[in-house]
Amino acid sequence: MTSNIKTPISDTIYARLCAAQRACEVKLRAQLAPLGLHVGQENVLILLHTAGQMNIAPLADALNMKLPTLSKMLERLHTAGMIERMADESDGRKAYVKLTPKGLDASLAARTAHEALQTELEALFDEKDLKKLRKLLKGVGSV
C-alpha cells in the first residue's frame, strides 16, 4: 500500500500549532505555579477582575468552556480561597462568583504573566507579520 501523504507529520499545520501551544503553556505554567494556579484558571481570575461578579453561565460562555468543566475549576479556585460563591437572591438555582483579595492578587500576577508572554511572542515578528498572524489565527479559531 502506498501513501499519498507528502508532508511529514511534524511539518503539518496541526503539529506546528500544537507545538506552539505547548511551548506557550510550558512558559505560562512556570509562571502560574508559584501563584498556586494551573493553566486556564488564570483566565477565570482575569475575567472576574475585569467584569466583577459574574453568573456562572455567562462566565462559561465568555471563557468558551462547558459548565461542568468550569464548575470543577471554580470549586478548586474556591477551595484555594481565590473566589467567593454567592447565591442569587431572586433565583436560588443561579450562583455568582467574584474574586477574593487573594484572587485579586493572583489575577494581577497572572495578567502580568500573560503580558510577558505576549511581549516575548511579539518580539519574534515585525508589525506586518503580527497583523497577518493574528488574521490567520483568527481563521484557525473558527475551525
C-alpha positions in Angstrom: 0.0 0.0 0.0 1.4 3.4 -0.9 0.7 6.6 0.9 -0.4 9.9 -0.6 0.9 11.8 2.4 3.7 14.1 1.2 4.1 16.3 4.3 5.9 14.7 7.4 3.6 14.8 10.4 5.9 17.2 12.2 5.5 19.7 9.4 1.7 19.7 9.3 -0.2 22.9 10.3 -1.8 20.9 13.1 1.5 19.7 14.5 3.0 23.2 14.3 0.1 24.8 16.1 0.1 22.1 18.8 3.9 22.6 19.3 3.4 26.4 19.6 0.6 25.9 22.1 2.6 23.5 24.2 5.6 25.9 24.2 3.4 28.8 25.4 1.7 26.6 28.0 5.1 25.4 29.4 6.2 29.0 29.9 2.9 30.1 31.4 2.7 27.1 33.7 6.1 28.0 35.1 4.9 31.5 36.0 1.5 30.4 37.3 2.7 27.5 39.5 4.1 29.9 42.2 0.7 31.5 42.4 -1.0 28.2 43.0 -2.7 28.3 39.6 -3.0 25.8 36.7 -3.1 27.0 33.1 -6.7 28.0 32.4 -7.6 29.1 35.9 -5.8 32.4 35.4 -8.3 33.2 32.6 -11.2 32.9 35.1 -9.5 35.2 37.6 -8.5 37.8 34.9 -12.1 37.8 33.5 -13.6 38.2 37.0 -11.1 41.0 37.7 -12.4 42.8 34.6 -16.1 42.1 35.0 -16.5 42.0 38.7 -19.0 39.3 39.9 -20.5 37.1 37.3 -23.1 34.5 36.9 -21.6 31.1 36.1 -23.4 30.5 32.8 -22.2 33.8 31.2 -18.7 33.2 32.6 -18.6 29.8 30.9 -19.7 31.4 27.6 -17.1 34.2 27.9 -14.4 31.6 28.5 -15.7 29.2 25.8 -16.0 26.5 28.4 -18.6 23.8 29.2 -20.4 24.3 32.5 -19.1 21.1 34.2 -15.5 22.0 33.3 -15.9 25.5 34.7 -17.7 24.2 37.8 -14.8 22.0 38.7 -12.4 24.8 38.1 -14.4 27.2 40.2 -14.5 24.6 43.0 -10.7 24.4 43.0 -10.4 28.2 43.0 -12.9 28.5 45.8 -11.0 25.9 47.9 -7.8 27.9 47.2 -9.6 31.0 48.6 -9.4 32.9 45.3 -13.1 33.2 44.6 -16.3 33.5 46.6 -19.6 32.0 45.5 -22.9 33.7 46.2 -26.4 32.5 45.6 -28.7 34.7 43.5 -31.3 36.0 46.0 -34.1 36.1 43.4 -33.3 32.6 41.9 -31.6 30.1 44.2 -30.6 27.9 41.2 -28.2 30.6 40.0 -24.9 31.4 41.5 -22.5 34.3 41.2 -18.7 34.3 41.7 -16.3 37.1 42.5 -12.7 37.4 43.4 -11.5 37.4 47.0 -8.5 39.7 47.9 -6.2 36.6 47.3 -7.9 36.1 43.9 -7.4 39.7 43.0 -3.7 39.5 43.8 -3.4 36.3 41.7 -5.3 37.8 38.8 -2.9 40.8 38.7 0.1 38.5 38.8 -1.5 36.2 36.1 -2.2 39.2 33.9 1.5 40.2 34.2 2.5 36.7 33.2 0.2 36.9 30.1 1.6 40.2 29.2 5.2 39.0 29.5 4.4 36.0 27.3 2.7 38.3 24.8 5.7 40.6 24.7 8.0 37.6 24.1 5.9 36.3 21.3 5.5 39.7 19.6 9.3 40.2 19.7 9.5 37.3 17.2 7.7 39.1 14.5 7.6 42.5 12.8 4.3 44.5 12.8 3.3 43.4 9.3 3.8 39.7 10.2 2.0 40.2 13.5 -1.0 41.6 11.8 -1.0 38.7 9.3 -0.5 36.1 12.0 -3.5 37.5 14.1 -5.7 37.3 11.0 -4.6 33.8 10.2 -5.0 32.6 13.7 -8.5 34.1 13.9 -9.4 32.0 10.9 -8.0 28.9 12.5 -10.0 29.7 15.7 -13.2 29.4 13.7 -12.5 25.7 12.7 
